Amino acid sequence: MKSGFTIWFTGLSCSGKTTVSQAVARMLRERGLRVEVLDGDVVRENLSRGLGFSKADRDENIRRVAFVSKLLTRNEVATLVAAISPYRAAREAARREIGRFVEVYVNCPLEICMGRDIKGLYKRAVAGEIPAFTGISDPYEPPLSPELTLHTDKESLEESATRVIQRLRELGFLPE
């Protein structure tokens, strides 16, 4: 690999972003690449602690993730970001900041995401206990032209991860 790249997984909570990114990370490591996964929950705990969930705070969180991703990418690391990142403008700013950027929309119906929610966050959001919850009381703006859309309600984990690897090859980020 001549230089790094960032794969930005975006989608609703419980859509499968983290699960797919971890499977892709494993596949990339098997190919000898240096890989880092920046999971939204982990980043919020360690890099963006203290930020809330207002639009300004969400945008600042994504700005911070994009900055770290840019540093990793320019140092020849395959960087996988798994973050809801609900606003198009923030994702587009991340794309401009990072440069070598692949947006993957993890498209999963809200009802399926709610059924996967072992933490009970959707239930609490519907009950009004969690304000500004993406997909319930706060918007999610799907990408208009992502490099790849996954349907984790219809594809197996292996199918989704393999599709990401194939798309990276098609885009020239991985050798055939």
Buried (B, 14 or more C-beta within 10 A) or exposed (E): BEEBBBBBBBBBBBBBBBBBBBBBBEBBEEEEBBBBBBBBEEBBEEBBEEBEBEBEBBBBBBBBBBBBBBEBBEEEBBBBBBBBBBBBEBBBBBBEBBBBBBBBBBBBBBEBBBEBBEEEBBEBBEEEEBEBBBBBEBEBBEBEEBBBBBBBBEBEEEEBBBBBBEBBEEEEBBEE
